[in-house]
Amino acid sequence: MRTFRADNLTSTYGEKTLFKDISLMINEHDRIGLIGTNGSGKTSLLNVLAGLTSADHGEITKPNDYTIGYLKQTPELDDNKQIIEAVLSGEQPMFQTIRQYEQALATYSQHPEDPQAADRFTKLQGIMDTQDLWEADSQVKTILTKLMIDDWSQKIGQLSGGQKKRVGLAQILIQQPDLLMLDEPTNHLDLSSIVWLQDYLSSYKGAVLVVTHDRYFLDNVTNHIWELSFGRLFHYDGNYQAFVQQKAERVELEGEAEKKRQSLYKHELEWMRHGAKARSTKQKGRINRFNELKDSIGKVHVDQDVNISLGAARLGKDVLEIKDGSLAYDDHQILRNFNWLIQGGDRIGITGQNGAGKTSLLNVLAGRQKLDQGILKVGETVKIGYYTQQTEGIDQDKRVINYLSEVAESVVNQAGERISVANLLEQFLFPRFMHGTLIRKLSGGEQRRLYLLKILMQSPNVLLLDEPTNDLDISTLTVLENYLDQFPGTVITVSHDRYFLNRVADQLLIFKGNAAIERYTGKFTDYLDQEAAKAHSESSKPKESKSASSKEQDQAPAEKKKLTYAEQLEWEKIDGELEALDEKRQAIESEMNTSGDNYEKLAKLQKQLNEVNTQYDEKTARWEYLSNYVD
């Protein structure tokens, strides 16, 4: 068992303690979700665990050959390298050989008449054969394809931020380290890539530590949740749903314990006021315990139960309408004769392929992009609030409260009550001590939360939200979802987050690419289920229908109700066989871990491991079949 552990880690940032005396252990097959509000120190903790920064004190223990792959929120890639070079930039001999082969293949494909290119390609093809690297090469290409990375010769410097994130993710996955640490890996992925990544991580042979806002992703991947809150690290077993229940129980118990401490404190305070004198050892001890109790009162921190209800400007009957709209960039068609009527109170989710034009459509609605053809009609009372993917310029030397005071000193909520900026900041998870903080000292997520609050303070009646889940933590998303439940205006959201879309949208536009846009009324997960059912129906259709005569000849088999005698014997042995295969698999993996750079031996072991995995999968499928008929 390869284990990573940390003991009594403490880290500060300026005057703020990010975490204090926290300890943790990561075992081989752990799937851990790390959550916490923006600014709580999640990324700082990852940096410490990865060895990129040092904690103020504490100790990390791991095997000497333990490897860590760390995907940062913004990957560090060489802009001058091609995608395939960046992805295969690891120092392992396997990567060097595959990288050389791919380069030789590209050169030979471009210059097949060049004898030197042909000779180099033939030699590297032979090396790939000898070292049995074709499966590894295939896995590399599968990962790139599933992450929608197509042109492998493209330079990193030509990519968008989202494309770079996907290349960085591919680079880390391909290295297959003992511990994968992923900071917001689902940002900039479309749904098909997110689902593929879920499945990949669920079967990953090492350990996984992931920071993500995607609650469905956490439910499908994790078996542990760690919550970083007020400098402490809380451990929970199970996925996100299990965490929600366990946290509620923990908060309730801590609240009850705090009430008992306060009651005891009042009782002891009364005793102290009546002139307690330290005349005896017993009295001295009681006074000391009183002082300790006094210091502990009010030290229990719990997340706020937040409910904001800001007012919105009155919205008339006419909101937004596109008539016969067309839009294209170069040869990339986004809209073609597109008609769309948006009404007051609509809750619309926009999702689909990356690069298909979802943000462009929001820009059209916001008046930042003109249609090539067609008309955009905007109602007279429409007041748009546009939360863009990139935060619009914020003076980093401004203080938090001053940034919002530029909009107003106070705002009116839906009940007509006036709320001060200070109270509003607290409702949006900025405690009082942060109000005078310089914006440059906030984390990226905290700055995004502040930016969102400024937009909401302007009382829009039409909200355009472009990928709001990319940078906001789960606590803030919950606040936003609750706010949108009460928001009287129109909401249009671009997102791939299944949970968020289910909460905030009941109409969908699904961008398929090349101006193909599907419309759906209902929840996003219902749409996904419908598409999955369609795909299953198509795949299960027989390629050729049988003739009437052949159908008559076929006789339906009798319905199977129990195991045959031979199957019963097989059932009795199958658990032991599965256990033996699992032990064999672990033994091979252990031998691979100690084989160092002996690549010839590693290749043979990998082949053995593949065979064992195939046998295990076949035996598992057989177990599942037999279990249906066990008495």
ZAMARGU-4260 file (C-alpha; in steps of 0.2 Angstrom, whole numbers, plus 5000, padded with zeros to 4 digits):
<rodrens>
0) 5000/5000/5000 | 5008/5016/4994 | 5003/5030/5006 | 5005/5049/5007 | 5003/5058/5024
5) 5005/5075/5031 | 5005/5079/5050 | 5001/5096/5058 | 5002/5107/5043 | 5000/5125/5046
10) 5000/5139/5033 | 4997/5158/5033 | 4995/5171/5020 | 4999/5188/5027 | 4988/5190/5043
15) 4976/5176/5038 | 4978/5158/5044 | 4974/5147/5029 | 4975/5130/5039 | 4982/5126/5056
20) 4988/5109/5063 | 4979/5099/5050 | 4984/5081/5047 | 4979/5069/5032 | 4982/5052/5024
25) 4980/5047/5006 | 4979/5029/5002 | 4981/5020/4985 | 4963/5020/4979 | 4956/5035/4988
30) 4945/5047/4978 | 4945/5063/4988 | 4935/5078/4985 | 4942/5094/4993 | 4929/5108/4995
35) 4928/5124/5004 | 4923/5142/5001 | 4934/5153/4989 | 4949/5159/4999 | 4948/5145/5012
40) 4965/5139/5006 | 4961/5124/4995 | 4974/5129/4981 | 4987/5133/4995 | 4985/5116/5002
45) 4987/5108/4985 | 5003/5118/4982 | 5010/5112/4999 | 5006/5094/4996 | 5014/5095/4979
50) 5030/5102/4986 | 5028/5118/4976 | 5027/5129/4992 | 5032/5125/5010 | 5020/5125/5025
55) 5025/5136/5040 | 5027/5120/5050 | 5022/5102/5048 | 5029/5086/5040 | 5025/5077/5024
60) 5029/5058/5023 | 5029/5048/5007 | 5039/5034/4998 | 5055/5040/4990 | 5048/5035/4972
65) 5031/5042/4975 | 5025/5052/4960 | 5012/5067/4960 | 5004/5074/4945 | 4996/5091/4949
70) 4984/5100/4937 | 4984/5119/4942 | 4969/5130/4938 | 4981/5138/4925 | 4993/5125/4919
75) 5011/5130/4915 | 5015/5125/4897 | 5028/5130/4885 | 5020/5141/4872 | 5033/5136/4859
80) 5029/5117/4860 | 5017/5108/4849 | 5002/5100/4859 | 5009/5082/4857 | 5026/5088/4863
85) 5019/5096/4878 | 5008/5081/4882 | 5022/5069/4881 | 5035/5080/4890 | 5037/5068/4904
90) 5055/5061/4907 | 5050/5043/4907 | 5059/5033/4893 | 5042/5028/4887 | 5036/5046/4884
95) 5053/5050/4875 | 5051/5036/4863 | 5033/5039/4859 | 5037/5058/4857 | 5051/5053/4845
100) 5039/5041/4835 | 5025/5054/4833 | 5038/5067/4827 | 5045/5054/4815 | 5028/5050/4809
105) 5023/5068/4806 | 5039/5071/4796 | 5037/5055/4786 | 5019/5059/4782 | 5024/5076/4775
110) 5039/5070/4766 | 5037/5052/4761 | 5050/5053/4747 | 5063/5058/4759 | 5074/5043/4763
115) 5081/5049/4779 | 5063/5053/4785 | 5058/5035/4780 | 5073/5027/4788 | 5070/5036/4805
120) 5051/5032/4805 | 5055/5013/4801 | 5068/5013/4815 | 5056/5021/4828 | 5042/5009/4822
125) 5054/4995/4826 | 5058/5002/4843 | 5039/5004/4847 | 5037/4985/4842 | 5051/4979/4853
130) 5046/4989/4868 | 5027/4985/4865 | 5022/5003/4867 | 5008/5003/4855 | 4995/5001/4869
135) 5003/5016/4878 | 5002/5026/4862 | 4984/5022/4859 | 4980/5027/4877 | 4988/5044/4874
140) 4978/5047/4858 | 4962/5041/4867 | 4964/5053/4881 | 4968/5068/4869 | 4953/5063/4858
145) 4941/5062/4873 | 4947/5079/4879 | 4942/5086/4862 | 4961/5089/4857 | 4961/5086/4839
150) 4976/5096/4830 | 4991/5089/4840 | 5003/5099/4829 | 4996/5116/4835 | 5007/5127/4846
155) 5002/5129/4864 | 5004/5148/4861 | 4990/5148/4849 | 4977/5140/4861 | 4964/5148/4871
160) 4964/5147/4890 | 4951/5133/4890 | 4961/5123/4877 | 4977/5125/4887 | 4968/5118/4903
165) 4963/5103/4893 | 4981/5100/4887 | 4987/5102/4904 | 4974/5089/4910 | 4979/5077/4896
170) 4998/5079/4901 | 4994/5074/4919 | 4983/5059/4915 | 4995/5052/4903 | 5009/5052/4916
175) 4998/5040/4928 | 5006/5046/4944 | 5003/5038/4961 | 4993/5053/4966 | 4983/5064/4954
180) 4979/5081/4961 | 4967/5091/4950 | 4962/5109/4953 | 4945/5112/4945 | 4947/5099/4931
185) 4930/5101/4924 | 4932/5119/4919 | 4932/5122/4900 | 4926/5104/4897 | 4910/5100/4888
190) 4898/5087/4895 | 4905/5072/4885 | 4922/5075/4891 | 4916/5077/4909 | 4907/5061/4909
195) 4922/5052/4901 | 4934/5060/4915 | 4922/5054/4928 | 4923/5036/4922 | 4942/5037/4920
200) 4945/5043/4938 | 4933/5031/4945 | 4944/5016/4938 | 4961/5025/4941 | 4973/5013/4949
205) 4982/5027/4960 | 4974/5040/4972 | 4964/5055/4966 | 4963/5072/4976 | 4951/5084/4966
210) 4945/5102/4969 | 4929/5105/4960 | 4912/5114/4961 | 4903/5101/4951 | 4892/5092/4963
215) 4887/5078/4951 | 4905/5075/4948 | 4909/5073/4966 | 4895/5061/4968 | 4901/5050/4954
220) 4919/5050/4958 | 4923/5052/4976 | 4923/5040/4991 | 4929/5054/5003 | 4926/5072/5006
225) 4938/5084/5014 | 4931/5101/5019 | 4943/5115/5023 | 4933/5127/5034 | 4940/5141/5045
230) 4957/5134/5045 | 4952/5116/5050 | 4951/5101/5039 | 4935/5090/5042 | 4935/5072/5035
235) 4919/5063/5029 | 4917/5046/5021 | 4907/5044/5006 | 4902/5055/4991 | 4895/5073/4991
240) 4877/5067/4996 | 4884/5058/5011 | 4895/5073/5015 | 4879/5085/5015 | 4871/5074/5028
245) 4886/5071/5039 | 4890/5089/5039 | 4873/5094/5045 | 4875/5081/5059 | 4892/5088/5064
250) 4886/5106/5064 | 4871/5101/5075 | 4882/5092/5087 | 4894/5106/5088 | 4880/5118/5091
255) 4873/5108/5105 | 4891/5107/5113 | 4892/5126/5112 | 4876/5128/5121 | 4882/5117/5135
260) 4898/5126/5136 | 4889/5143/5137 | 4877/5136/5150 | 4892/5130/5161 | 4901/5146/5158
265) 4886/5156/5165 | 4886/5145/5180 | 4904/5146/5183 | 4904/5165/5180 | 4891/5167/5194
270) 4903/5157/5206 | 4917/5168/5201 | 4907/5184/5204 | 4903/5178/5222 | 4922/5180/5226
275) 4930/5164/5222 | 4947/5163/5231 | 4961/5152/5226 | 4963/5146/5244 | 4964/5127/5240
280) 4971/5117/5226 | 4953/5112/5221 | 4948/5130/5220 | 4963/5134/5209 | 4959/5120/5197
285) 4941/5127/5196 | 4947/5144/5192 | 4959/5138/5179 | 4945/5128/5171 | 4934/5143/5171
290) 4948/5153/5161 | 4950/5139/5148 | 4931/5138/5146 | 4930/5157/5144 | 4943/5156/5130
295) 4933/5142/5121 | 4916/5151/5121 | 4911/5157/5103 | 4925/5148/5095 | 4914/5136/5085
300) 4913/5142/5067 | 4899/5137/5056 | 4894/5142/5038 | 4881/5155/5037 | 4863/5151/5031
305) 4863/5164/5018 | 4847/5170/5009 | 4849/5186/4999 | 4834/5194/4990 | 4839/5209/4981
310) 4826/5219/4971 | 4826/5220/4952 | 4820/5234/4941 | 4803/5232/4934 | 4802/5221/4918
315) 4789/5224/4905 | 4780/5212/4893 | 4793/5213/4879 | 4810/5207/4884 | 4822/5200/4870
320) 4818/5193/4853 | 4830/5188/4838 | 4822/5187/4821 | 4830/5178/4807 | 4847/5180/4815
325) 4863/5174/4807 | 4881/5175/4813 | 4897/5168/4808 | 4916/5170/4812 | 4926/5166/4796
330) 4919/5150/4790 | 4912/5145/4807 | 4893/5147/4807 | 4885/5151/4824 | 4868/5156/4820
335) 4858/5153/4804 | 4840/5160/4802 | 4838/5159/4820 | 4822/5165/4829 | 4820/5166/4847
340) 4808/5175/4859 | 4813/5177/4877 | 4799/5182/4889 | 4799/5189/4907 | 4802/5176/4920
345) 4810/5163/4908 | 4824/5152/4915 | 4835/5147/4900 | 4850/5136/4900 | 4862/5136/4885
350) 4874/5121/4884 | 4882/5110/4871 | 4899/5109/4861 | 4913/5120/4866 | 4917/5133/4852
355) 4899/5131/4845 | 4895/5150/4849 | 4886/5150/4866 | 4896/5165/4872 | 4893/5173/4856
360) 4875/5172/4858 | 4876/5180/4875 | 4886/5194/4867 | 4873/5197/4854 | 4859/5198/4868
365) 4870/5210/4878 | 4873/5221/4863 | 4892/5218/4862 | 4891/5208/4846 | 4880/5213/4830
370) 4871/5200/4820 | 4877/5198/4802 | 4859/5197/4797 | 4843/5198/4806 | 4836/5209/4820
375) 4838/5209/4839 | 4823/5218/4848 | 4826/5224/4866 | 4812/5229/4877 | 4811/5246/4883
380) 4812/5241/4902 | 4826/5228/4900 | 4841/5231/4911 | 4854/5218/4908 | 4867/5211/4921
385) 4880/5201/4912 | 4892/5190/4922 | 4906/5186/4909 | 4918/5172/4909 | 4932/5185/4912
390) 4931/5197/4926 | 4930/5215/4919 | 4944/5226/4926 | 4945/5228/4945 | 4957/5241/4953
395) 4967/5229/4963 | 4972/5243/4975 | 4954/5246/4980 | 4946/5240/4996 | 4932/5227/4995
400) 4919/5239/5002 | 4924/5254/4992 | 4922/5243/4976 | 4904/5240/4980 | 4901/5257/4987
405) 4904/5264/4969 | 4887/5256/4964 | 4878/5262/4980 | 4879/5264/4998 | 4864/5253/5001
410) 4852/5243/4990 | 4833/5238/4992 | 4828/5220/4993 | 4812/5212/4987 | 4803/5216/5003
415) 4807/5235/5000 | 4819/5235/5015 | 4836/5244/5013 | 4852/5234/5015 | 4869/5242/5018
420) 4884/5237/5008 | 4892/5230/5023 | 4877/5218/5027 | 4876/5213/5009 | 4894/5208/5009
425) 4891/5197/5024 | 4877/5189/5016 | 4888/5185/5001 | 4901/5176/5012 | 4913/5191/5015
430) 4914/5193/5034 | 4916/5210/5042 | 4935/5208/5044 | 4937/5207/5025 | 4928/5223/5021
435) 4943/5233/5022 | 4954/5221/5013 | 4963/5226/4997 | 4956/5217/4982 | 4973/5211/4976
440) 4974/5201/4992 | 4958/5191/4988 | 4959/5174/4979 | 4953/5173/4961 | 4937/5165/4967
445) 4934/5178/4980 | 4936/5191/4966 | 4924/5183/4955 | 4911/5182/4969 | 4914/5201/4972
450) 4911/5204/4954 | 4895/5194/4954 | 4889/5204/4969 | 4892/5220/4960 | 4882/5215/4945
455) 4867/5209/4956 | 4868/5226/4966 | 4864/5235/4950 | 4846/5228/4950 | 4846/5220/4933
460) 4830/5212/4927 | 4838/5201/4914 | 4853/5191/4920 | 4866/5183/4908 | 4877/5171/4916
465) 4892/5164/4906 | 4899/5148/4915 | 4896/5155/4932 | 4901/5138/4940 | 4919/5139/4933
470) 4926/5150/4947 | 4913/5150/4961 | 4914/5138/4975 | 4899/5127/4980 | 4894/5138/4995
475) 4892/5153/4983 | 4883/5143/4970 | 4871/5138/4983 | 4868/5156/4987 | 4866/5161/4969
480) 4854/5146/4966 | 4843/5152/4980 | 4844/5170/4974 | 4838/5165/4957 | 4824/5155/4964
485) 4817/5171/4970 | 4823/5183/4956 | 4808/5190/4947 | 4816/5193/4930 | 4823/5183/4916
490) 4839/5172/4918 | 4849/5165/4903 | 4864/5154/4909 | 4878/5146/4899 | 4885/5131/4908
495) 4889/5112/4907 | 4886/5110/4926 | 4872/5097/4927 | 4867/5101/4945 | 4867/5120/4942
500) 4857/5119/4926 | 4844/5107/4934 | 4842/5120/4948 | 4841/5136/4937 | 4834/5132/4920
505) 4818/5124/4913 | 4821/5128/4895 | 4837/5123/4885 | 4846/5127/4870 | 4859/5114/4865
510) 4872/5119/4853 | 4877/5105/4841 | 4889/5115/4831 | 4888/5123/4813 | 4873/5133/4818
515) 4863/5117/4823 | 4853/5122/4839 | 4841/5110/4848 | 4827/5116/4859 | 4821/5106/4874
520) 4808/5110/4888 | 4812/5102/4905 | 4827/5098/4916 | 4844/5095/4909 | 4846/5078/4916
525) 4829/5073/4908 | 4836/5078/4892 | 4852/5068/4894 | 4842/5053/4899 | 4832/5055/4883
530) 4847/5056/4873 | 4855/5041/4881 | 4839/5031/4878 | 4839/5036/4859 | 4857/5031/4858
535) 4853/5014/4866 | 4838/5012/4855 | 4849/5015/4839 | 4863/5004/4845 | 4851/4989/4849
540) 4842/4989/4832 | 4846/4974/4822 | 4856/4977/4807 | 4845/4965/4796 | 4828/4959/4800
545) 4825/4940/4799 | 4814/4933/4786 | 4797/4927/4791 | 4802/4909/4788 | 4818/4910/4799
550) 4808/4918/4813 | 4796/4904/4813 | 4811/4892/4814 | 4818/4901/4829 | 4810/4896/4846
555) 4810/4907/4861 | 4821/4899/4874 | 4812/4894/4891 | 4813/4907/4904 | 4828/4904/4915
560) 4824/4903/4933 | 4839/4895/4943 | 4857/4889/4940 | 4860/4873/4932 | 4871/4860/4942
565) 4887/4865/4933 | 4883/4884/4935 | 4880/4881/4954 | 4898/4873/4955 | 4905/4888/4946
570) 4896/4900/4957 | 4903/4892/4973 | 4921/4895/4966 | 4919/4911/4957 | 4922/4923/4973
575) 4939/4914/4976 | 4944/4915/4958 | 4940/4934/4958 | 4950/4936/4974 | 4965/4926/4967
580) 4965/4937/4951 | 4965/4953/4962 | 4979/4947/4972 | 4989/4943/4956 | 4985/4960/4949
585) 4992/4968/4965 | 5007/4958/4965 | 5011/4963/4947 | 5008/4981/4951 | 5019/4980/4966
590) 5033/4972/4955 | 5031/4986/4942 | 5033/4999/4956 | 5050/4992/4960 | 5056/4989/4942
595) 5063/5007/4940 | 5069/5010/4922 | 5070/4992/4917 | 5058/4995/4903 | 5059/4978/4895
600) 5053/4970/4911 | 5040/4984/4913 | 5033/4980/4896 | 5032/4961/4900 | 5023/4965/4917
605) 5011/4977/4908 | 5007/4964/4896 | 5003/4952/4911 | 4993/4965/4919 | 4982/4968/4904
610) 4979/4949/4903 | 4974/4948/4921 | 4963/4963/4920 | 4954/4955/4905 | 4952/4939/4915
615) 4945/4949/4930 | 4933/4959/4919 | 4926/4943/4911 | 4925/4934/4928 | 4916/4949/4935
620) 4903/4949/4921 | 4901/4931/4923 | 4898/4934/4942 | 4885/4947/4938 | 4876/4935/4926
625) 4875/4920/4938 | 4870/4931/4953 | 4853/4934/4944 | 4849/4916/4947 | 4855/4912/4964
630) 4842/4907/4976
</rodrens>
